[in-house]
Amino acid sequence: ATFSAAQSVDELNEKLEDQRAKIEALNKEIAEKQKELLQIGGEKSTLQSAVKSLELARSKLQTDINKTETEISRAETTLKKLGLEINTLNGKEKNAKAAIASAVRTMSNVETESPIEVFLSRGTLSDFYLQAEESWKFNQGLEERLAEIRGIQTDLQGKHVQTEAEKKQLQSLKKNL
């Protein structure tokens, strides 16, 4: 029985050694599988990151497009506004020129009379003085109208320059879109 017990112990030791070797092999296999899982997880993470990055890039591009479209709309609105302002200034200039032309015609009729004729036709010195004062006021008004026209023309030039700049920006925006 001793022999048989020794044989059984040896057999059990052998069996334990085989089992230890199997466990060690399985641990290696588990470690390899774990390594693969981590690698796959990393690839999955990388793939998810790539997808997220692409979605973010698409979202940014859409936002850029929306911004450019808004800038185009703003530029078009600015051009419409400038057009209206130019029309208004043209109308003011036309009215101011018409007022000056009318005043010049009126003054031309008044100035055909000599100062003595004006004095004699008015009858009194105060009437003559009033006529002289009206002439002076007319000249002042004429100077103010001319200054107004010069200001309008300067504004018009500025609006035309601004319009051209907006048109160029609009073309650039449309080209970039």
Secondary structure, 3 states (H helix, E strand, C coil): CHHHHHHHHHHHHHHHHHHHHHHHHHHHHHHHHHHHHHHHHHHHHHHHHHHHHHHHHHHHHHHHHHHHHHHHHHHHHHHHHHHHHHHHHHHHHHHHHHHHHHHHHHHHHHHCCCHHHHHHHHCCHHHHHHHHHHHHHHHHHHHHHHHHHHHHHHHHHHHHHHHHHHHHHHHHHHHHC
